[in-house]
Amino acid sequence: MKRSFLIFCLGIPLLISACTAKDSGNRSIIDETVSEVKAEDLTDYSEIDGETDESSGEELFEDSVVISDEIKNAYDDALITLRTDLTLPNGETVVCDESSNNQYSITDVDNDGVPELVILIDGAFMTAKVGQIYQYDAETGSMHLEFQGFSAFECYDNGIIKEDWSHNQGYGEMWPYFLHKYNPNKDEYELIASIDSWNRNMSKRIFNGDSFPADVDDGAGVVYYVTFTGDEDSKKPISQSEYDAFYKSYMDGADLLYEQYEEFDVIASGN
């Protein structure tokens, strides 16, 4: 999956849906877009307009992912409500207008065989730029929120999500980020740690007067701060080699998931 901020800024080719037309009203969003999705364009992505299982009438995705009309309709209804009422499936209200570059994708992000609805909201200000992942629960008829964060995040095939901080006011060249890991028992992503850095060439001293921890630096000219969930009071720097070992423990062998995004606008009254 491309970082969502790259999608916003670099204009990654997208399949522009008919729902961007201002007169499209409450028409189905998903049905208008899936006909243009071709299997050869997709990697680790299950196209909606797939073959049909004659025995069940359900559409088959690549990699044996199945989407039923019930799931498809639930995601469609969620997008229509978001478009017209500015309300996300969990009831939160978004802050955006008709010029916002909002996007969605339907992908089996957590690799459980059921496609999720990924929503990226291009909010009017940084903290209003929201990314969410939902899965429809057929037993309860409700949308289950698996992940919520800043709209710039990457999904990996080992159940890891790497989410950028919305702001970077630190002293590192690396953009700080959060690591989340999928918990199949809870069917949601849990925060593992927050990661920041400090490059000596950017500042030898920080706002509180502390000097660059040269005793920790192993010659790379940078130290890292890995703050694990539940240990927020402990913020000790580690060296480049220690950070590399930490990162490898979660990301070694992980492949970035590719998600095909579709754009949609909002037509809520008053915009």
C-alpha positions as CSV (number, residue, x, y, z in Angstrom):
1,M,0.0,0.0,0.0
2,K,1.4,3.4,-0.9
3,R,1.6,5.9,1.9
4,S,-1.5,7.9,1.8
5,F,0.4,11.1,2.0
6,L,2.2,10.1,-1.2
7,I,-1.1,9.4,-2.8
8,F,-2.3,12.9,-1.8
9,C,0.9,14.7,-2.9
10,L,2.2,12.8,-5.8
11,G,-1.0,11.9,-7.6
12,I,-0.6,8.2,-7.9
13,P,-2.9,7.1,-10.8
14,L,-6.3,6.4,-9.4
15,L,-9.5,5.1,-10.9
16,I,-11.7,8.1,-10.7
17,S,-15.2,7.1,-9.9
18,A,-18.4,8.5,-11.3
19,C,-19.3,9.4,-7.7
20,T,-17.1,12.5,-8.0
21,A,-19.8,14.0,-10.1
22,K,-21.8,16.6,-8.1
23,D,-25.2,15.4,-9.5
24,S,-24.7,11.7,-8.6
25,G,-26.9,11.9,-5.5
26,N,-27.2,8.8,-3.5
27,R,-26.3,6.3,-6.2
28,S,-24.2,3.3,-5.3
29,I,-20.6,4.3,-5.0
30,I,-19.0,0.9,-5.2
31,D,-21.0,-0.3,-8.2
32,E,-20.0,2.7,-10.2
33,T,-16.3,2.1,-9.7
34,V,-15.7,-1.6,-9.7
35,S,-16.3,-2.2,-13.3
36,E,-13.1,-0.3,-14.2
37,V,-10.9,-2.4,-11.9
38,K,-8.9,-5.0,-13.8
39,A,-7.2,-8.0,-12.2
40,E,-3.9,-7.4,-13.9
41,D,-3.7,-4.0,-12.1
42,L,-4.0,-5.5,-8.7
43,T,-1.3,-7.0,-6.4
44,D,-2.4,-8.4,-3.0
45,Y,-5.7,-6.8,-3.7
46,S,-9.0,-8.6,-4.4
47,E,-11.0,-7.0,-7.1
48,I,-14.7,-6.5,-6.4
49,D,-15.9,-7.3,-9.9
50,G,-14.7,-10.9,-9.6
51,E,-15.9,-14.2,-10.8
52,T,-19.1,-15.6,-9.3
53,D,-19.3,-18.8,-7.3
54,E,-22.4,-20.4,-8.9
55,S,-23.2,-22.5,-5.9
56,S,-23.4,-19.5,-3.5
57,G,-23.9,-16.5,-5.7
58,E,-21.1,-14.7,-4.0
59,E,-18.3,-12.9,-5.8
60,L,-14.9,-14.5,-5.5
61,F,-11.8,-12.3,-4.9
62,E,-8.2,-13.2,-5.7
63,D,-6.4,-15.2,-3.0
64,S,-9.7,-17.0,-2.1
65,V,-11.3,-13.9,-0.6
66,V,-15.1,-13.8,-0.9
67,I,-17.4,-10.9,-0.7
68,S,-21.1,-11.3,-0.4
69,D,-23.8,-8.9,-1.5
70,E,-24.5,-8.2,2.1
71,I,-20.9,-7.0,2.8
72,K,-20.8,-5.1,-0.5
73,N,-24.0,-3.3,0.3
74,A,-22.9,-2.5,3.8
75,Y,-19.8,-0.8,2.6
76,D,-21.7,1.0,-0.1
77,D,-24.2,2.3,2.5
78,A,-21.3,3.4,4.8
79,L,-19.7,5.4,2.0
80,I,-23.0,7.0,0.9
81,T,-23.7,8.1,4.6
82,L,-20.2,9.5,4.8
83,R,-20.6,11.3,1.5
84,T,-23.9,12.9,2.3
85,D,-23.8,13.3,6.1
86,L,-20.1,13.5,6.8
87,T,-20.5,10.7,9.3
88,L,-18.1,7.7,9.6
89,P,-19.4,4.2,10.4
90,N,-18.5,4.6,14.0
91,G,-20.6,7.8,14.3
92,E,-17.8,10.3,14.2
93,T,-18.2,13.4,12.1
94,V,-15.5,14.4,9.6
95,V,-14.4,17.9,8.7
96,C,-13.9,18.2,5.0
97,D,-15.5,19.8,1.9
98,E,-16.2,19.1,-1.7
99,S,-12.5,19.8,-2.6
100,S,-11.2,17.2,-0.3
101,N,-9.3,14.3,-1.8
102,N,-11.1,11.5,0.1
103,Q,-10.4,7.9,-0.8
104,Y,-11.5,4.3,-0.1
105,S,-10.4,0.8,-0.8
106,I,-11.8,-2.6,-0.3
107,T,-9.0,-5.0,0.6
108,D,-8.4,-8.0,2.9
109,V,-5.9,-6.0,5.0
110,D,-5.7,-8.4,8.0
111,N,-5.6,-11.6,5.9
112,D,-8.6,-13.2,7.5
113,G,-10.4,-14.0,4.2
114,V,-12.9,-11.1,4.6
115,P,-12.3,-7.8,2.8
116,E,-12.1,-4.6,4.9
117,L,-13.3,-1.1,4.0
118,V,-10.3,1.3,4.2
119,I,-11.3,5.0,4.4
120,L,-8.9,8.0,4.0
121,I,-10.3,11.4,4.9
122,D,-8.5,14.4,3.6
123,G,-9.6,16.7,6.4
124,A,-9.6,20.5,6.4
125,F,-6.6,20.5,8.9
126,M,-4.0,18.0,9.9
127,T,-5.8,16.5,12.8
128,A,-8.9,16.0,10.7
129,K,-7.0,13.8,8.2
130,V,-8.3,10.4,9.4
131,G,-7.6,6.9,8.3
132,Q,-9.9,4.0,9.3
133,I,-10.3,0.3,8.6
134,Y,-13.6,-1.4,9.1
135,Q,-14.9,-5.0,8.7
136,Y,-18.6,-5.8,8.3
137,D,-19.8,-8.2,11.0
138,A,-22.5,-10.3,9.3
139,E,-23.6,-11.8,12.7
140,T,-24.4,-8.4,14.2
141,G,-25.1,-6.5,11.0
142,S,-22.6,-3.8,12.2
143,M,-19.3,-2.3,11.1
144,H,-16.4,-3.2,13.4
145,L,-13.6,-0.6,13.6
146,E,-10.3,-2.4,13.4
147,F,-8.0,0.6,13.1
148,Q,-8.1,4.4,13.4
149,G,-5.3,6.8,13.0
150,F,-3.7,9.5,10.9
151,S,-4.5,9.1,7.2
152,A,-0.8,8.4,6.3
153,F,-0.2,4.7,7.0
154,E,1.1,1.5,5.4
155,C,-0.3,-2.0,5.8
156,Y,2.0,-5.1,5.7
157,D,1.2,-8.7,5.1
158,N,2.4,-9.8,8.6
159,G,-0.3,-7.8,10.3
160,I,1.7,-4.6,11.0
161,I,0.5,-1.1,10.3
162,K,3.1,1.7,10.2
163,E,1.3,5.0,10.8
164,D,3.1,8.4,10.4
165,W,2.7,11.0,13.1
166,S,0.5,13.9,11.9
167,H,3.2,16.3,12.9
168,N,7.0,16.2,13.2
169,Q,8.4,18.8,15.6
170,G,11.4,16.8,16.6
171,Y,15.0,16.7,15.8
172,G,15.3,13.7,13.5
173,E,15.5,13.3,9.7
174,M,13.2,10.3,9.9
175,W,9.5,11.1,10.1
176,P,8.3,9.7,13.4
177,Y,5.7,6.9,13.4
178,F,3.6,4.4,15.3
179,L,3.7,0.7,14.9
180,H,0.5,-1.3,15.3
181,K,0.0,-5.1,15.1
182,Y,-3.2,-7.0,14.3
183,N,-4.6,-9.0,17.2
184,P,-6.8,-11.8,15.7
185,N,-8.5,-12.5,19.1
186,K,-9.8,-8.9,19.2
187,D,-10.0,-8.4,15.4
188,E,-8.3,-5.1,15.7
189,Y,-4.9,-3.4,15.5
190,E,-3.1,-2.7,18.8
191,L,-0.5,0.0,19.3
192,I,3.0,-1.5,19.9
193,A,5.2,1.6,20.1
194,S,5.9,5.1,19.1
195,I,9.2,5.8,17.3
196,D,11.1,9.1,17.0
197,S,14.7,10.0,16.3
198,W,17.4,12.7,16.9
199,N,20.0,13.5,14.3
200,R,23.1,15.2,15.7
201,N,23.5,17.3,12.6
202,M,20.1,18.9,13.1
203,S,20.6,20.0,16.6
204,K,23.2,19.3,19.3
205,R,20.8,20.5,22.0
206,I,17.0,20.2,22.4
207,F,14.4,22.5,23.8
208,N,14.9,21.4,27.4
209,G,18.6,21.9,27.3
210,D,19.6,18.3,27.0
211,S,22.7,17.6,24.8
212,F,22.8,15.0,22.1
213,P,23.5,11.6,23.8
214,A,26.9,11.0,22.1
215,D,27.5,8.1,24.5
216,V,24.6,6.2,23.0
217,D,25.5,7.0,19.4
218,D,27.4,4.1,17.7
219,G,28.8,6.4,15.0
220,A,25.7,6.9,12.8
221,G,25.1,10.4,14.1
222,V,21.6,9.5,15.2
223,V,19.8,8.0,18.1
224,Y,16.2,6.7,18.3
225,Y,13.5,6.8,20.9
226,V,11.2,3.7,21.0
227,T,8.4,4.1,23.4
228,F,6.4,1.0,24.0
229,T,2.7,1.0,24.9
230,G,2.4,0.9,28.7
231,D,5.9,2.3,29.2
232,E,5.3,5.9,28.1
233,D,7.3,7.4,31.1
234,S,10.5,5.7,29.9
235,K,12.1,7.5,27.0
236,K,15.7,6.3,26.7
237,P,17.7,6.7,23.5
238,I,19.0,3.7,21.6
239,S,21.7,3.5,18.9
240,Q,21.3,2.9,15.2
241,S,22.2,-0.8,15.5
242,E,19.7,-1.3,18.4
243,Y,17.0,0.4,16.4
244,D,17.8,-1.7,13.3
245,A,17.4,-4.8,15.5
246,F,14.1,-3.5,16.9
247,Y,12.8,-2.7,13.4
248,K,13.9,-6.1,12.0
249,S,12.1,-7.9,14.8
250,Y,8.7,-6.6,13.4
251,M,9.4,-5.9,9.8
252,D,11.9,-8.5,8.6
253,G,10.4,-10.3,5.6
254,A,7.2,-8.3,5.6
255,D,5.7,-7.2,2.3
256,L,3.9,-4.0,1.8
257,L,0.3,-4.5,0.8
258,Y,-0.9,-2.8,-2.3
259,E,-4.3,-1.2,-2.1
260,Q,-6.2,0.2,-5.1
261,Y,-7.9,3.5,-4.0
262,E,-10.9,5.2,-5.4
263,E,-11.7,8.8,-4.9
264,F,-15.0,10.2,-3.6
265,D,-16.2,13.6,-2.8
266,V,-18.7,14.8,-0.2
267,I,-22.1,16.4,-1.0
268,A,-23.4,17.1,2.5
269,S,-25.8,20.0,2.7
270,G,-24.1,23.2,3.7
271,N,-20.9,22.5,1.8
